[in-house]
Amino acid sequence: MSMTTHVEIDPKILYFGSSVVLISTINEDGTPNLAPMSSAWWLNRSCMLGLSHKSQTAQNMIREGECVLNLPSIDLIPAIERLTLLTGRNPVPESKAARGYRFEADKFGVSKLTPLPSREVMAPRVQQCPIHLEAKLVKVHPFEEPSSLVALEVRIGKIHVAQHLTMKDHPNYVDPSKWNPMIMNFCEYFGLSEQLSNSRLAPVFGPAAT
């Protein structure tokens, strides 16, 4: 194996590769908000979402205590792009205005996506996304103080998955060979390549373990 030369770098962000999450919430006036983000990590039935507490999404979640985490596949990149640099906050926070954000009230209309009613939360699901995760807010964790960043801990309730993505003999499991999530890698869009090899973890945590 050849030796690798390393250099020190100082990037603005550290997005080594995270799934894009399209978060739907309810605004103070009862209308829906929709916002893409990619700072999320998952553990069991919980998820931690990294956001600025100045964002409309964070304010809606803190006030209403709920959201839907819609997971888009790679075919929805155009819809995500239509939502990029838009905010539901009016007036637009100065920090976002400086980066080119503008206010938009009708996020579903602009993105050409379709709202669906949820089962346990008021926030709508996004029909075109193959996976919908209804979630309730558990706790707000301040992050990198002093800053506006917060980590919002949510607990997943109802899970909706497009039927064609489930395993034939295990309908409670997503078939990883059929699911191609949208990945944000250093602010660029990627999908998944083909499976590279089998994992020894699959029998431990997959359908065979139940």
Disulfide bonds with the S-S distance in Angstrom:
none
